[in-house]
Amino acid sequence: MKSTIKEMPIAGQLLKNLGALNRNIKHVVQSSLFYLKNKKLLSLNKVLAGSAAGRRAFILATGPSIKTQDLSRLQGELCVSVSNFFVHPDFKKISPEYHIFPASHKPITVEQMLDLLRDAEKHFPDGQKIFMSATDKYLVEKFGVFKKQKVYYYLISSSPLTAQGMINFSKRLPIIQTSPHIAVYLSLYLDVKEIYLLGVDHDWILHIGETRHFYDEKKSALAQTGYNEWLESDLGTECEAYGRLWKIYRQIRTYATKHKVVIINATTGSLLDVFPRANLEEILKK
């Protein structure tokens, strides 16, 4: 009887492990099939490879620090904006070359994601280049958003970025944790030689329960439809997220160093200490 009691937890753990393995295999198979289905779509990105060779790029994220910086001076620079940056008052003046949306995910509903895309559509000029996840392609086709814009698609894998690997938007991209990761990947794919990070504060651990963007979160399209980005936020969850976030940034640093690309964090007060820092004013004097 004693041996049976001891064996039950072992058997339960074994079943749990087998279940996890089965789910992982299923996910890998589904991801591979989805990639094969969209391989031709991703191949259209080949025209962008090396198209900004030798230039510098500015990544425009949505941290609150950018309220203290005059971003209108970036007019004429190669800029890649992400997420909700389109609500910035100088968006049209800056005219980012590319705008990147992270993939929709639970608990965001289809209706909420559509509200976000339609809000963005009001801010985008004709011909705006947009990158969206291939998993959200159906939203563009079914609901007819971005008819006057140029939409490209990307696909994220679960594989890490390695120094020996290659960032290729015509294939699956390395794993990400945040939309600025995709923006950096794109800048590297365009073959720029200098990348400057702005609005990449990553200091939300200091402001749990507070506004974490430059805009009023209550007025965002997602928030107005009931979505709460920080619903499950607590110190333990945040610490785990930071570990994954920093790990990917370190992988990016290694990759960039190998390819002789300089990445500078020009975000005022940012906690991100993986890259050297610089002042935006000094950068623009170059």
Beta strands, then each sheet from edge to edge (+ up, - down):
strand 1: 56-60
strand 2: 78-82
strand 3: 98-100
strand 4: 129-133
strand 5: 150-154
strand 6: 194-198
strand 7: 262-265
sheet 1: 5+ 4+ 3+ 2+ 1+ 6+ 7+
end
